[in-house]
């Protein structure tokens, strides 16, 4: 007779990390379509998106009263990091992309 092995479920922290990674990957993919990323730009943009989604997750779980303003501030910071990673010839495409 065959024994069934128990498949360990991901911890809540791993599930959150996977969700954040998925959201970041989807956003970076959209950005890459609008502004083709070159060289190390992909890593810089990906890092900015992951950090953004991590911070948004913390805010969402804390449910602060001024969450909309805080998320807007986080988005502004993320966009500044992305803009800093882009070459001058890519900035116009980025300005047109803005989600």
C-alpha positions in Angstrom: 0.0 0.0 0.0 1.3 3.5 -0.9 1.8 6.1 1.9 0.6 9.6 1.2 3.1 12.3 2.1 1.9 15.4 3.6 2.6 18.4 1.4 3.5 21.3 3.7 1.6 24.4 2.9 3.4 27.7 2.4 3.7 29.8 5.5 1.6 33.0 5.5 4.8 34.9 5.0 5.8 32.9 2.0 2.4 33.3 0.5 2.6 37.1 1.0 6.1 37.1 -0.6 4.9 35.1 -3.5 1.9 37.4 -4.0 4.1 40.5 -3.8 6.5 39.0 -6.3 3.7 38.2 -8.6 2.3 41.7 -8.5 5.8 43.2 -9.0 6.4 40.8 -12.0 3.1 41.8 -13.6 3.9 45.5 -13.2 7.4 45.2 -14.4 6.2 43.3 -17.5 3.8 46.2 -18.3 6.5 48.8 -17.8 8.9 46.7 -20.0 6.3 46.7 -22.8 5.8 50.4 -22.6 9.5 51.3 -21.9 11.8 48.5 -23.1 14.2 48.0 -20.3 17.9 47.5 -21.0 20.9 46.2 -19.0 20.4 46.5 -15.3 17.3 48.6 -15.6 15.1 45.5 -15.3 16.6 44.7 -11.8 16.3 48.3 -10.6 12.7 48.6 -11.8 11.8 45.2 -10.3 13.4 46.1 -7.0 11.4 49.4 -6.9 8.2 47.5 -7.6 8.8 44.8 -5.0 9.6 47.4 -2.3 6.5 49.3 -3.2 4.2 46.3 -2.9 5.9 45.2 0.4 5.2 48.6 1.8 1.6 48.7 0.5 1.0 45.3 2.0 2.1 46.6 5.4 -0.2 49.6 5.1 -3.1 47.4 4.0 -2.7 45.1 6.9 -2.4 48.1 9.4 -5.4 50.0 7.8 -4.2 53.5 8.7 -6.7 56.3 8.4 -4.7 58.1 5.8 -3.8 55.0 3.7 -4.7 56.7 0.4 -2.2 59.5 1.0 0.4 57.1 2.2 0.0 54.8 -0.9 0.2 57.9 -3.1 3.4 58.8 -1.4 4.8 55.3 -1.9 3.8 55.3 -5.6 5.5 58.6 -6.0 8.7 57.2 -4.5 8.5 54.1 -6.6 8.0 56.1 -9.8 11.0 58.4 -8.9 13.2 55.2 -8.5 11.9 53.9 -11.9 12.5 57.3 -13.6 16.0 57.4 -12.1 16.7 54.0 -13.7 15.7 55.0 -17.1 17.8 56.6 -19.8 16.8 60.0 -21.2 15.4 58.6 -24.4 13.1 56.4 -22.3 11.6 59.1 -20.2 9.0 60.2 -22.7 7.7 56.6 -23.0 7.6 56.4 -19.2 5.6 59.7 -19.0 3.1 58.3 -21.4 2.9 54.9 -19.5 2.0 56.1 -16.0 -0.4 53.5 -14.7 
